Amino acid sequence: MKKFWRVFGWIFLGIFLQFKFNALYGIVFLENLNFHDRSYWVEMKMTPSDESLRVLNVKTTVHHSLGSDYFANVYIPKQYKILNHEPYVGVENMEGYQSYKMDMKRKYRDVLAETNFILIPQQKKIVSLPIKVHFENLKQRLHADETFKLSTQSKNTTLEGPEKAEAIYPQKLGM
């Protein structure tokens, strides 16, 4: 009987060591699922310049995320020309908007992206239009944000909105 327990112990130790990292990942996954809500953050800042050229800094964050694949797409009105990025055609086409892909990267429990857009207004006067941000995974749209608005008066472009837009959802499997 002693020999049986000795062999059983070594087998159990081998299995435990082989799957150690998967077990730790499972513990973190369950802790996220039960104790943390998932938050979506959008932060935007506009850097002014002397000319009509503006630099729009966009930061997107999925906080306490469970899934591995998150995508954020920014929709900027067509009345503004973006100089440093090409439009992204792999997403839903919205009338009056050009879409741009954010490069989302995982950092521990968060998925983050930060991009600068150099924009120029195409008209002297543009009414206040929302900048749309869509958070998606491979299966569904998780959150859509239209908090921030761009407007132009005599080639002076301004960004309206809070410092950070946040939406909180309870965690669910498959989200």
VMD Tcl script that draws the C-alpha trace (Angstrom):
set ca {
  {0.00 0.00 0.00}
  {2.92 2.35 0.76}
  {4.27 1.80 -2.73}
  {0.87 2.67 -4.24}
  {0.72 6.01 -2.42}
  {4.32 6.79 -3.31}
  {3.65 6.15 -7.04}
  {0.34 8.01 -6.85}
  {2.08 11.00 -5.21}
  {4.73 11.21 -7.92}
  {2.10 10.99 -10.66}
  {0.02 13.69 -8.98}
  {3.09 15.93 -8.59}
  {3.97 15.48 -12.28}
  {0.46 16.35 -13.40}
  {0.37 19.36 -11.07}
  {3.71 20.69 -12.35}
  {2.72 20.12 -15.97}
  {-0.53 22.11 -15.66}
  {0.66 24.61 -13.03}
  {0.39 27.65 -15.27}
  {-3.02 26.67 -16.61}
  {-4.30 26.24 -13.04}
  {-2.99 29.68 -12.06}
  {-4.60 31.20 -15.14}
  {-7.88 29.52 -14.18}
  {-7.73 30.98 -10.67}
  {-7.16 34.51 -12.03}
  {-9.97 33.97 -14.56}
  {-12.46 32.91 -11.86}
  {-11.39 35.77 -9.58}
  {-12.03 38.26 -12.41}
  {-15.38 36.68 -13.19}
  {-16.68 36.77 -9.63}
  {-15.22 39.91 -8.10}
  {-14.68 42.53 -10.82}
  {-16.92 44.38 -13.23}
  {-15.67 44.99 -16.76}
  {-15.11 48.67 -17.62}
  {-14.64 50.40 -20.95}
  {-12.69 53.66 -20.89}
  {-12.23 56.16 -23.67}
  {-9.92 59.14 -23.20}
  {-9.40 61.83 -25.83}
  {-7.23 64.94 -25.89}
  {-6.77 67.54 -28.62}
  {-3.41 69.26 -29.02}
  {-3.85 72.74 -30.54}
  {-1.51 74.24 -33.11}
  {-1.18 77.51 -34.99}
  {-2.62 76.15 -38.21}
  {-5.87 74.28 -38.76}
  {-3.95 71.05 -38.17}
  {-4.79 69.28 -34.88}
  {-3.47 66.17 -33.12}
  {-6.19 64.01 -31.57}
  {-4.92 61.53 -28.98}
  {-7.30 58.59 -28.42}
  {-6.82 56.05 -25.59}
  {-9.06 52.99 -25.25}
  {-9.04 50.52 -22.35}
  {-10.98 47.37 -21.52}
  {-10.39 47.05 -17.75}
  {-10.66 43.62 -16.05}
  {-11.19 41.82 -19.34}
  {-11.63 38.07 -19.55}
  {-11.38 37.51 -23.27}
  {-8.19 37.46 -25.26}
  {-9.44 39.19 -28.41}
  {-10.75 42.72 -28.10}
  {-10.91 45.23 -30.92}
  {-11.59 48.95 -30.77}
  {-12.54 50.94 -33.84}
  {-12.73 54.73 -33.96}
  {-15.14 56.40 -36.37}
  {-14.17 59.98 -37.27}
  {-16.50 62.18 -39.37}
  {-15.58 62.41 -43.08}
  {-15.46 66.21 -42.80}
  {-12.01 65.72 -41.24}
  {-9.05 64.37 -43.20}
  {-6.67 62.08 -41.26}
  {-3.08 62.43 -42.49}
  {-1.22 59.70 -40.62}
  {-3.57 56.67 -40.86}
  {-5.39 54.88 -43.63}
  {-9.10 54.10 -43.13}
  {-9.80 50.56 -41.94}
  {-12.23 48.75 -44.25}
  {-12.57 45.54 -42.21}
  {-15.51 46.80 -40.11}
  {-19.06 48.06 -40.48}
  {-19.34 51.01 -42.87}
  {-21.12 54.00 -41.30}
  {-22.47 56.76 -43.49}
  {-20.57 60.00 -42.97}
  {-17.71 58.35 -41.04}
  {-14.30 56.84 -41.73}
  {-13.23 53.96 -39.49}
  {-9.75 53.55 -37.99}
  {-8.44 50.52 -36.14}
  {-6.89 50.81 -32.68}
  {-3.99 48.44 -31.99}
  {-5.22 46.75 -28.80}
  {-2.59 44.99 -26.64}
  {-3.10 42.94 -23.49}
  {-1.37 44.12 -20.33}
  {-2.19 41.83 -17.38}
  {-5.97 42.23 -16.86}
  {-6.44 45.16 -19.24}
  {-6.45 45.52 -23.01}
  {-5.07 48.92 -24.04}
  {-4.49 51.05 -27.12}
  {-3.30 54.60 -27.71}
  {-3.18 56.33 -31.11}
  {-2.58 59.86 -32.34}
  {-4.60 61.11 -35.30}
  {-3.43 64.18 -37.22}
  {-6.61 65.77 -38.56}
  {-7.46 68.72 -40.77}
  {-11.00 70.07 -41.20}
  {-12.20 70.04 -44.82}
  {-14.61 72.97 -44.32}
  {-14.45 76.27 -42.43}
  {-17.54 75.48 -40.34}
  {-18.48 72.01 -39.16}
  {-21.29 71.48 -36.65}
  {-20.67 69.33 -33.57}
  {-20.40 65.68 -34.65}
  {-19.73 62.69 -32.36}
  {-16.61 60.56 -32.58}
  {-17.81 56.96 -32.30}
  {-15.79 54.23 -30.60}
  {-16.90 50.59 -30.84}
  {-15.46 47.84 -28.63}
  {-15.89 44.34 -30.09}
  {-14.67 40.81 -29.72}
  {-14.81 38.05 -32.33}
  {-18.51 37.38 -31.64}
  {-20.28 40.67 -30.83}
  {-20.17 44.39 -30.17}
  {-19.53 44.87 -26.48}
  {-19.83 48.64 -26.09}
  {-20.36 51.72 -28.27}
  {-19.35 55.21 -27.13}
  {-20.37 58.58 -28.62}
  {-19.40 60.86 -25.73}
  {-16.82 63.02 -27.49}
  {-17.73 65.54 -30.20}
  {-15.67 67.46 -32.77}
  {-16.65 70.87 -34.11}
  {-14.95 73.52 -36.22}
  {-15.55 77.26 -36.34}
  {-13.46 79.21 -38.90}
  {-10.78 76.45 -39.04}
  {-10.52 76.27 -35.23}
  {-11.28 72.65 -34.27}
  {-12.38 71.86 -30.72}
  {-13.07 68.64 -28.85}
  {-16.06 68.53 -26.49}
  {-16.45 65.92 -23.79}
  {-15.23 64.78 -20.37}
  {-11.66 63.82 -19.56}
  {-12.61 60.12 -19.51}
  {-15.78 58.36 -20.64}
  {-16.48 55.15 -18.71}
  {-19.05 52.38 -18.98}
  {-19.28 49.49 -16.48}
  {-20.85 46.09 -17.11}
  {-20.99 42.96 -14.92}
  {-18.72 40.12 -16.02}
  {-20.27 37.26 -17.99}
  {-18.73 34.26 -19.69}
  {-18.41 34.75 -23.43}
  {-18.06 38.54 -23.20}
}
mol new
graphics top color blue
foreach p $ca { graphics top sphere $p radius 0.5 }
foreach p [lrange $ca 0 end-1] q [lrange $ca 1 end] { graphics top cylinder $p $q radius 0.2 }
display resetview
